Every structure is written in C-alpha cells, then in structure tokens.
Amino acid sequence: MLNQTLLETPLKNDHIGRGARMVSFAGWTMPLHYAGGILAEHHHTRSGASVFDTSHMSQFRITGSGSASGLDRLMARSTESQPPGTCRYNFLMNAAGGIRDDLVVYRMAEQEYLIVGNAGTHRSDLAWIQDSLPDAVKVRDESMETGKIDLQGPESAEVLNLAGLKPATLPAYFRWRRLTLFGENVLISRTGYTGELGFEVYVPWVRTPEIWERLLENPGVQPAGLGARDTLRLEAGLPLYGQDMDEDTTPLEAGFETLVDMDRSFLGREALVVQARKRFVGIRLEGRRAGRHGMAVFSEDGERIGTVTSGCFAPSLGYAVATAYIVKHSASSEGTPVLLNSRENGLPGHISKLPFYESGTARIKLL
Amino acid sequence: MKHYTEEHEWVEVEDGVATIGITGYAAHELGDITFVELPENGSGYGQGDVISVVESVKAASDVFAPLSGRVIASNRMLADRPELVNESPEEDGWICRLGEVDESELDNLMTEAEYRQMVSDLSKD
C-alpha cells in the first residue's frame, strides 16, 4: 500500500475544513475525529445525533434474471426469502465456510439487490460476485457513484422530521425507502453501526457535500469520525470485518448461529456442519486500561485460551471492553474470569454478554 | 525550569525532586486520554526507561523517564480523571515525582526553546 494514492470521498474537503484528523483506512483518506475529539463524538451520538461519512463503503447493484437465486447461494442467509423493501445483515461465504465479507443486502425489487460491504474487501467481493453469478446477472459497482452518510443517534429521526420527512414516511428498522431529502431523491434505510436509532442515507456522489452540510445546519447534529464509529460499534457488540471476523471464521463461530438456517443450501454450508473451533465472546475489563487486537487471553489458571480481536475504553460505560475468540472447549459462561496479555500480571476481566452497552435506541418504535 | 525529551516528556526539578509528565503536543497527538498507568512508589528507573503508559481511545503510548530516579509520588488524580493530562498536561496532569535524581542528566535533554523548535518543525510535515 506504500506510495499508493488514497481514495477520497466526496466529503474530504469538508472534513478538512472542520478540522478533522485524517487517516488512511482501507485505501481511503478518512476522518478519524474532528476538533472535539473521539469521546465527545461518541457521547454526542449516544445522546443526540451525529453524521458519519461512510462513502468509502462498497456498493454493488445486482440485477437481471437469476439475481435472486444466484445471490441466495453465495450468502449464509437467504436473500431470496427477503421481501423487497427490507435490508438484511448477511455474510458473503467462501467454500470452506469462512466469511469473505459481512454486509447488508437491500432487496430493491424481485430481481434487484443493492449490496453494501466493507471498503477493505471491495475488490475481492466484486470479483467474487461477478465470477460466481450466472452470466445473465448484471453486477454494477456503484461504490464511487453514490456517497453515503450515516445519521445516527436517538435524535436522528427528529433531525429528518425537521428536514421535512414526516415520521410516517421514515422506514422501519432494517427497511429502506426512497425519499426526497433537501430536494434530492435519496435512498434511506433504518440501519447503522452504533447501536442507536439511525439512518443510512445514499446520495449521488456529487450531491453528497450539499446534503452533509444541510444536515449539519441543524445545531443538534455534529460530525463524527472513524474513532467514535469504532467505540460505538464495539460497545454495541457489533463485529468489525478483518478484525473480529475473516476468511478463517465462520458465521457460527462469530456468534450468529441463530441467524443462519442450516437447512438451506448455500456455499460453505457443508463446512459449517463440522463443529466450530472457537467462540466469539465479550470481555469486560476491571479497569480503564484497554485490551488490544492480538493480545492473548488466559484462563484463571493460566491456560492460553484465546486471542483478543477488538478492545477499547468504553466511553458510555466507564471501563474497558474487548471481544475475543476463545477455544470452544474452554469455559465461557458469563462471569468466567480471564486475564489479557499476561498470565502473571495481565489485565483482569471476565466474560460478558454482548452487547456491552444495553441502552442503545437502535430498535425503538418511532410511531 | 522545564526540560524536554525528544519523546515529548517534560521534567522540572525543584529542591532535588523531579516532576514529570507528557507535553501538550503529545497529549494533543494522542487525543482523549482514557488511562494512565502510574508507577509504584519506591520503584527505581534509569534515564529513558519506560516509567508509565498513557492510553487514549486511539492508542497506547509508553512514557520514558526523562531522568534516573526513584518514584516518591504519583498523581493519584489521574486514576479517575486521566483527562487531566489533556486539560492540563504540564501542570495538573503531571504523572509522577522522582527523588534521588542526578541533575547532570538534564544536559542530555532539550531546553524549552529547543523543544518548541522541534515541535514547530514536526508540525510543518
């Protein structure tokens, strides 16, 4: 990746104008945080409403005869049984039962889907989907045609109301609608990555700065960067691809056994029937000091039982939290004590249920 | 008079006791500080040894002892309020105090003017 030019979202200049600390992320230059810092952005998202630039994420439109059945075979969860108008969290699979990417599938019509995935897996997802679907199915990469703004926080519905979208027009949880926002025809879904009530807004690339600025004209809306996005999603127990799951992790190991219908035929299903090797767990630390990706996890009697995948100080909780994979045979009931990083003087904690933060507003009823 | 290290620690020696901390530049670069590991009283450190760890939401960063010495106090306020390092890095956000220091080691450190120049050069990158 050295010397490679970083991709820029349509909002890059707006970020710099607002004093953002820009960092390289998955080949893109992205805001880590703005002038107020990560903690302030985190707290504002839990109490008010924040906008996040997520234009770096991949977007593929799948159309044509055979889309529904073709896509259905590539994913751990059915896309064919998904009604138009809905969004579904899903896993693009490899033949070994591993996760090529975790993504959200929007069913737009009988034979039309929009797939929104991670920036880091953009190219491999695209090549894989194109190669794996029947020739009659068209795969269109819209990643750099459509900008994306996540409006997240308990006040986010009110922000859209004030922008002219009546409450009754807003999509329900994990549903999407096409609506007119600030004069622009946009796709809005009630989805997100923070554990709070929120919406993801898809805007034509060149119009993204205008919609972003208009949303920020509301004094209750603040911009938030990737730093707060990470602490928010981790408190909410939401995994990050490449860190908490990868091609060597199955959706069952990642904690999604209740979402995957094993009676259905899909790529990698046979591999999933074999017993899982590891289990995804939450760990609550006793102090403020954070565990970090790659740290060893030890049991109380000093046995190496796993590895930390994500960790941070949890701003809404006041202590540090982590997620980890631990070997399947090891005790993992809630409250089981563990040590991170060292047998002798590691960071003490215990297995905790996910999400860590339980007061999130993501699923509240609006009407 | 304060002295500074290239790793952005500051030290001020008064009556044979050295107070140390990290600079405003370092605190700003780290971002919101969420944890400071405080050294134990009585522990001895050589100049340049890791004496503390400062963690922000973004990263963990070692703090190196600007002088040799033995810890005689650490800033207990930071246990509950690590953000003091952001708010007042070179006063209320001090990390610890060392006794038994060798003041001749100050010659290995930067003066305030030299440090400000270094930071100003860094900011141009």
Interface residues (C-beta under 8 A of the other chain):
Chain A: R21 L32 H33 G37 I38 L39 A40 H42 G227 T231 G287 R288 R289 A290 R292 C312 F313 P315 A320
Chain B: G31 D32 T34 F35 E37 E55 V57 K58 A60 P82
